[in-house]
Amino acid sequence: MQKIRNVFDAILKYGHDEDFAPEVDNDFVPTDAPAGSDQKIEIMRNRIEMGQPLWHQEDRFDYSGLTGAIRPRE
């Protein structure tokens, strides 16, 4: 097994994604997960694995209505 040393070796071994054309199906639904959250990252990872577009037009785009932990300053 040849060790992959750089991006060019990876392209030679696995190909490239220049011809990737995402497909929208019934499983492509928007998410209310906030940007950067573990949940949003997992959803985006799943979308790519299923060949869907990375972004949905109705995904959450802001942080309104969310509450978070407040850490006191030291």
NORNOR-V908963 format. One record per pair of residues at least 12 apart in sequence whose C-alpha atoms are under 10 Angstrom apart, sorted by the first residue. I is the first residue (numbers start at 1). J is the second residue. D is the distance in Angstrom with one decimal. If there is no record, write none. Layout:
((I,J,D) (I,J,D))
This chain:
((20,51,8.4) (20,52,10.0) (20,53,10.0) (21,51,7.8) (21,52,8.4) (21,53,8.3) (22,47,9.3) (22,48,8.3) (22,50,8.8) (22,51,5.2) (22,52,4.7) (22,53,5.1) (22,54,8.4) (23,47,9.9) (23,50,8.7) (23,51,6.1) (23,52,5.0) (23,53,6.7) (24,47,9.9) (24,50,9.8) (24,51,8.3) (24,52,5.8) (24,53,7.1) (24,56,9.7) (25,50,9.9) (25,51,9.8) (25,52,7.9) (27,47,9.1) (27,50,9.2) (27,52,8.9) (28,47,7.6) (28,50,9.3) (28,51,9.9) (28,52,6.9) (28,53,8.2) (28,54,9.7) (28,55,9.7) (28,56,7.7) (29,47,9.7) (29,55,9.9) (29,56,7.2) (29,57,9.4) (29,58,8.3) (29,59,8.5) (30,43,9.6) (30,55,8.5) (30,56,5.6) (30,57,7.4) (30,58,5.4) (30,59,4.8) (30,60,7.9) (31,43,7.9) (31,44,9.6) (31,55,9.7) (31,56,8.0) (31,57,9.9) (31,58,7.5) (31,59,5.0) (31,60,6.4) (31,61,9.9) (32,58,8.7) (32,59,6.1) (32,60,5.0) (32,61,8.7) (32,62,9.6) (32,63,9.8) (33,59,7.9) (33,60,6.6) (33,61,9.3) (33,62,9.9) (33,63,9.4) (34,59,8.9) (34,60,6.4) (34,61,7.6) (34,62,7.2) (34,63,6.5) (34,64,9.5) (34,66,8.6) (35,59,9.3) (35,60,7.6) (35,61,7.4) (35,62,7.8) (35,63,8.2) (40,59,9.6) (40,60,9.7) (44,56,9.7))
